[in-house]
Amino acid sequence: MVLRRTSVEDRDEFVALAKASTELHHPWVWVPTTVDAFGEYLARFDQVTAVGFVVCLRSTGAIAGFVGISRIERASYEKGVLGYGAFVPHQGCGFMTEGVGLAVRYGFERLGLHRLEADIQPENVASLRLAAKVGMRREGFSPGLIRVDGVWRDFERWAITNDRV
């Protein structure tokens, strides 16, 4: 797998994959399914408080998924929040485990972060498994933490620190 920064050149492939993966992502994660929404998504990655990546197959360069590190805080925290998702037909193939693992290393080695966190809905078994596979640990449960589709949903809080990689 190859992890590279998301760019405007990814727009058409990303949007097409997101549209094809709508059922896979709902209600777990929001992914841009229009050109305009992709532009807004890309604008979030200011390279200071957020960075975004596509996870690509090494053999073809095709996009298999995406990973973002957002809400980057410096000073006493040195932390960020991971968000990730696979695209159909690449879900369940292990590509995202490798891709998220690469993003974790990037966060620690290139961004100098101490901690990466992920908020995961308890019913999202695939995402919980992936978090555990990359070395994250469950730290707690937060009822009504994030509003998804107009409903306040419960989330498990997972994290990894740079001394656990």
Secondary structure, DSSP 8 states (H G I E B T S, - for coil): -EEEE--GGGHHHHHHHHHHTHHHHTTT-----SHHHHHHHHHT--SSS-EEEEEE-TTT--EEEEEEEEEEE-TT--EEEEEEEE-TTSTTSSHHHHHHHHHHHIIIIIS--SEEEEEE-TT-HHHHHHHHHTT-EEEEEEEEEEEETTEEEEEEEEEEEGGG-
